Amino acid sequence: MTDKINDSEDFLARWLSGDLRPQEKEEFESSAEGAEFNDIIASVDKIALPEYDVERELARLKERRSAPAPSETKVVQFGNLFKYAAAAVVVISISLIYFLTRPNYTVYETLAGQIENITLPDQSVVTLNSNSRLRFDPDKFDENRRLLLDGEAFFEVTKGINFEVETDQGTVRVLGTSFNIWNRNELLDVVCYTGKVNVSKRAFSQDLKPGDGVRIDQGSFKRAWKKEVGENKPSWIASGVTELENVTLREALDELVNVFGIEVKSTSALDQNPYTGNFPNDDVNAAIKLVLRTGNIEYQYDSTNKRLVLLGIKSQ
């Protein structure tokens, strides 16, 4: 969590102003840092100035002036309450600055099973996949092509100044190219389709050429791969099929949730099973069958309530 705060200059301000995503807010407030900042804010309400008796303080002042000066040096100790108050002033000042200068974002969001095509001010095109969110500042886009992505999107970028896509797991920078970003559950997959892409996170930085892919897991490099990209667009756009390679069953189940909006009940023992395969994005029953048959997993699916329950491995 400390890394996430350090990586974003306005993270605390966005928290104070209520601009964090629900998952970010929950993760931060359940962390040690979040609890400390909550204590700081709460302490402001407890601060009460003592009553001031003018006559009594005047008498004390006269008494001190008539008494001989002490030889020792006195150290003034401030209570924790005032330390909290000073910290709260700093935190609230950050929030005020953010309120006055924060961008006026244009926001696009998709629901499960929904895909949206977006034309940016520079005529670049973004295809936003299911259950995803894209933000950018239209007022500054001509001079700063910077976007924030949660979820998955395919970008076809016109040539011009640097084009930058930020995620909570890393940043992707290009000039003019096309690439796919998948960013969910502290994982980031980037695949370059045309041109050249740079993926970076803290000390890690790697350039990708067409067909190159890279994964970042919780802020650290995980693996790289090479794939055919002859269609110049990912399969979820070109053919309505979700392709998954060398992932866990948990990731495959999460994609079923993103595409079809279903609820999944699983066990941690099954979640880490490996999975490689494809499923259609327009047939939930066929998709579930394709994902679960590889591991010979028994399941029940309630189509009325859109609820999938994994029962375990089928007996031989």
QUIGIPE-V221796 format. One line per field, one symbol per residue. burial: 1 if it has 16 or more other ideal C-beta (glycine too) atoms within 10 Angstrom, else 0. A space follows every 10 residues. Layout:
BEGIN
burial = ???
END
This chain:
BEGIN
burial = 0001101001 1111110011 0001001100 0001001001 0010000000 0000000000 0000000000 0000000000 0001101100 1001100100 0010010101 0000110101 0001011111 1101110000 1000111111 1111111000 0010111111 1111101111 1111001111 1111111110 1000010101 0111110010 1000000010 0011011000 0101001111 1111111111 0101010001 0000100010 1001001101 1100101010 1000000101 000000
END
